[in-house]
C-alpha cells in the first residue's frame, strides 16, 4: 500500500520550501554594510525612545478622542 499525500499538505510544503529558500537567498541583502553617504544617527536613550514611540501616539489618541467627544459633551451640557 502506498503513502498518500494530501494535495493541500503538498502545496503547503512546497510554499514553505520556496519561502525558506528565498529568505536564505536574500539574507545578504539584509547585511549591515556601510555605504557612501550612510550617516546613522546617535542612539536614543530608553526615555526618548518610549516618549517618541509610546508617549506621542498615546497623546495623539487622547487628543483625537477628546476632539471627537467634545461636540457630544457640549450638546449634553446645553440640554441640562
N, C-alpha and C positions, 0 to 999 in steps of 0.2 A: 504494500500500500504506500502511495507517495505522500509527501508532505505538501499540503495545500496551503497556499499563502493568500490571504485576503488582499484584494486589489487596493483597498484603502491603506492597508498596512504597507504594502509595497510602495505605493505612491508617497506615503509619509516618510518612509525610509529613504527614498530617492531624493526627496526635497531636503531632508535633514543632511544627507551626504553632500549635496550641492552647496547648501548654505555653509556648512562647515568648511568645505574646500575653498569657497570664495572668501571666507573670513581669513583663512590661513594665507591665501594668496595676497590679500590686501593688507595684511598685518604690517609690512614695511611702510605702507603709506601713512600709518599712524605713528611712526617713529618720531621722536622729538629731535629733529635736526635743525640747528640754527641756520637761517638763511640770511642773505644780504637784506638789510632793512628790517630785520626782525628785532624788535626792541621791547622785550617783556617788561611790564610794569613791576615795581617793587611789590612784594607780597603784602596782603592785607592782614590785619590782626583779626582775632575772633570777634571782637566787639564790632568792628567796622563791617565785617562780613555778615554778621547777624543783623546789623542795622540796615544794610542795603537789601539783603535777600529775604529777610523776615519782617523787619520793622516797617519798611516802606510799603510793601504790599498790604500789610495789615492796616496801616494808616490810610492807604488809598481805599481799601474796602470800607472802613469806618466812615470816611468822608462821603463816599458814593452812597452808602446805605443811609446816612443821615440826610443827604440831599433828596433821596427818593422818598423817605418817610416824612420829610418836612411839610409838604402840602397837606397830607392827611392829618398831621398834628395841628396845623393851623386851622383846618376846617373843623376839627373836633372842638377846639377852644372857642371858635366863633359860635358854635351851636349851643354851648352852655352858658 
